[in-house]
Amino acid sequence: MVKVIMGPKGAGKTKQMIDLINTAVETEHGNVVAIAHDSKLTFDINYKIRLVETSDYVIPNYDTLKGFIYGLHASNYDVTHVFIDSLNKLVPTVGNEDVEPFLDWLEAFSQKTGIKFTVSISEDESSASEGVRKYF
């Protein structure tokens, strides 16, 4: 399962993500991981959640992010939910043409592994393609 939270900067996406992350740690029967570009979530999420700050890693494209997610899964088969905060900050690509194939890959990976993914994207919902909208 993949869910996308999309909206312009300042629309409350991070607050919504924090609430979803903290709820997941109480309801999931496995490990919850939050991937963020910086440490802004550190004091807002439950200490039981594994926060992975990616500012120390170079993630130039979605293929690299896929490898990162493969590594998360390979190192811990008990991960049940991965939250990706501000996808467009994690992968500094130009344009949105790669977002839809990445979300489709996440859905296929989710089906195979049983991991749920929640992704936030800082852009107006009206700019989303139909392929991205199916994950709203």
Phi, psi and omega in degrees: 000131176237132176234134179249133172249118186230141178176164180292164177304134179088006183275356178097016180296317182295318177300317178297319178297316180301316179297316180294320180296313181293328175290319182299321181295333178275334186253338181282149178257033180204200182268142179248133181238137174242125177253125181219153180289331182225188185264018186297339181274350189312312186266357183259342181253156181302143182297341181285347183274135177278110178266122178251111179268122188265004182297338178274355181248150175264113178238084187281344183203175183289332176297321177294319178295323176300315178299322177299315180290321174303317180296320176302314181292317182296329182275345183203099181285355179270004178290127181248339182211132177239127176254129178245110182268129177056067181308319183287351171270328179292316182242099184282068179265160178265128181081178185245008187296337181267349183294312182300311177299325178295315179296322176297320177297316178302317179298315179296319178295322178297316179298321183286321188255341183084005179279134174270146179233134172236126187234133173254142180229127181271079175204157178296136180303330182294342179273355182284140176285167177299326178295330176277321181300333181295347179260004178289000000 
